[in-house]
């Protein structure tokens, strides 16, 4: 998930409390019916194009054969894993943003975020901005929304980057079977290690970075670099605090969100008779998902190609990699869209039902 570039994007430019008549309060753009319908149409169009290409293009017979003989049981299991990953996201959202919020509202917000991330062309920012808008609507200050969003982003990223470092080094030294060259394990592991070191190194320098940013001309190149450093350092400090506190909900939510999603890919590859080892499969997942940083709806096209390329790079046959990656993407998008759309409908009704007296105290933890 990517963060929007500005704090205003997190709260939808609504810096003040909603008007007294909450039923007429403007909804965040991502919850508008037109946005959701357009997102669904884009996904359906992309799916039709992919199916048409697989059916029509010569030379793809092995892929067509794999797709035609996939195991339904493994695909159902993959869908169950995807739902568990989404529920882990809900747990993590509640642990970081609002431990005192009702379970119903936290589910509606978090599941809506996941669904909207697949539909809104904002590189993951559409869902996050909607969640920030709702929290701000309930009274959470802008700076608290931004701070917790960076903490959420870095905390979830810490599991991904940490997994690359650990699995990569274990594969590089031969403790785990990597089925690839030394470089395929060591290079990603080294990169992940450097990112971790950089993030931790920024934490004690936050005050100086913030002071330096304040002396620069806004939106200059150096200002943007310091802004990114401050955001990364702030998120890293919050993530370190969560790890130190050993908050079980945050730790289980963050780990479950990643592990269950990797399990989705494992199940879809198994559905087409692939038998990859854990280390290369997980590394292919983690490396392939980097394409999700491209700001297109749900990463469609980019993540698919990234996953297929990474799976092949880590030793999975092309036909199995293509079939498994396409099935993974269909499930990874389909399950959140289904449950996220239902949650978004419920969230819209909840927002419209709020009265002027319903404010911060009952829903959101101390900021």
ABEGO torsion letter per residue (X at the ends): XBBBABAAAAAGGBABBBBABAAABBBBAAABAAAAAAAAAAAAAAAAAAAAAAAABBGAAAAAAAAAABBAAAAAAAAAAAAAAAAAAAAAAAAAABAABBAAAAAAAAAAAAAAAAABBAGGAAAAAAAAAAAAAAGBBAAAAAAAAAAAAAAAAAAAAAAAAAAAAAAAAGABBAGBBAAAAAAAAAAAAAAAAAAAAAAAAAAAAAAAAAABBBGBAAAAAAAAAAAAAAAAAAAAAAAAAGBAAAAAAAAAAAAAAAAAAAAAAAAAGBBBBAAAAAAAAAAAAAAAABBBBGGBGAAAAAAAAAAAAAGBBAAAAAAAAAAAAAAAAAAAAAAAAAAAAAAAAAAAABBAABBAAAABBBX
